C-alpha cells in the first residue's frame, strides 16, 4: 500500500487550520493536496489529537501483525489436517 507523503502530525495540522476558519481551498493549495485527499484525511483524522493518531497507527500495525500470524497458523493447521487425512 502506498504511504502518504504527509505524517499524521501534518495532516492533523491541516485539519486544524481548516477548522480554525481558513477556507478548505486555501489550505489544500498551501499544502499541495487535492480537496478529495483533504476530506479523506478529515474523515480519518478529524477530531483527533496527535497522540490519538499515533495510538491509532500503533493499533493498526499490531492488528496487521496479528492477522498475519492468524493466517500463518491457519495454513499450518490446514497442512497438518491434509497430512493426517492421507492413508500411509
C-alpha positions, 0 to 999 in steps of 0.5 A, spaced: 500 500 500 502 506 498 504 511 504 502 518 504 507 523 503 504 527 509 505 524 517 499 524 521 502 530 525 501 534 518 495 532 516 492 533 523 495 540 522 491 541 516 485 539 519 486 544 524 487 550 520 481 548 516 477 548 522 480 554 525 476 558 519 481 558 513 477 556 507 478 548 505 481 551 498 486 555 501 489 550 505 489 544 500 493 549 495 498 551 501 499 544 502 499 541 495 493 536 496 487 535 492 480 537 496 478 529 495 485 527 499 483 533 504 476 530 506 479 523 506 484 525 511 478 529 515 474 523 515 480 519 518 483 524 522 478 529 524 477 530 531 483 527 533 489 529 537 496 527 535 497 522 540 490 519 538 493 518 531 499 515 533 495 510 538 491 509 532 497 507 527 500 503 533 493 499 533 493 498 526 500 495 525 499 490 531 492 488 528 496 487 521 501 483 525 496 479 528 492 477 522 498 475 519 500 470 524 492 468 524 493 466 517 500 463 518 497 458 523 491 457 519 495 454 513 499 450 518 493 447 521 490 446 514 497 442 512 497 438 518 489 436 517 491 434 509 497 430 512 493 426 517 487 425 512 492 421 507 492 413 508 500 411 509 
